[in-house]
Amino acid sequence: MKIIKKAQAGSFESSDILVLVEPLNDNSGRKIEIDSTVMKEYGDSIKALINKYLDLHKIQNIHLIAKDKGALDPTILARVETALKRASQQ
């Protein structure tokens, strides 16, 4: 999957996550920023979950910002998937 434009999914409501993605220049790798109300407890887990999804779909050269308000894993994955599909125009 190739990211070709900016996109977002989700909201900043309680128990949700807002995911924003944008393409980076070739060979830039990944830049992931996470801001969460549960960062101390689950920040590493959220980042690992997002990276696992990006690895699965072989996505590189992306800037991803996640603003979390306590979303569960299925919600995080759904928002990441939706943002990526919008950004790749799938």
KAGI-V531136 format. One record per residue. N is the residue number from 1. PHI is phi in whole degrees, 0 to 359 (none if undefined). D_FIRST is the distance of its C-alpha to the first C-alpha in Angstrom with 1 decimal. Layout:
((N:PHI:D_FIRST) (N:PHI:D_FIRST))
This chain:
((1:none:0.0) (2:247:3.8) (3:278:6.6) (4:242:9.4) (5:206:12.2) (6:287:14.1) (7:202:14.1) (8:213:16.0) (9:206:17.1) (10:95:20.2) (11:213:23.7) (12:256:26.1) (13:277:28.4) (14:301:29.9) (15:67:27.8) (16:230:24.6) (17:217:21.9) (18:259:20.6) (19:244:17.0) (20:243:16.2) (21:229:13.1) (22:209:13.0) (23:287:11.4) (24:245:13.6) (25:301:14.9) (26:305:13.6) (27:63:14.9) (28:270:15.7) (29:80:14.1) (30:243:13.9) (31:236:16.6) (32:242:17.2) (33:241:20.3) (34:235:21.9) (35:235:25.0) (36:220:26.6) (37:289:30.0) (38:241:29.8) (39:302:28.4) (40:300:31.3) (41:278:30.9) (42:232:27.2) (43:303:25.4) (44:295:24.5) (45:293:23.4) (46:296:21.1) (47:296:19.4) (48:296:19.2) (49:297:17.7) (50:295:14.9) (51:297:14.3) (52:298:14.4) (53:295:11.6) (54:296:9.4) (55:298:10.8) (56:302:10.2) (57:259:6.5) (58:52:6.9) (59:261:6.1) (60:232:8.9) (61:54:10.8) (62:222:11.0) (63:248:14.3) (64:238:14.6) (65:243:18.1) (66:239:19.3) (67:247:22.9) (68:260:24.1) (69:237:27.3) (70:91:27.6) (71:289:24.7) (72:278:24.5) (73:309:21.6) (74:298:20.5) (75:291:20.6) (76:301:18.6) (77:297:15.8) (78:296:16.1) (79:291:16.0) (80:298:13.0) (81:300:11.0) (82:296:12.6) (83:299:12.1) (84:293:8.3) (85:295:8.4) (86:294:11.1) (87:288:9.5) (88:259:6.7) (89:58:9.7) (90:266:8.9))
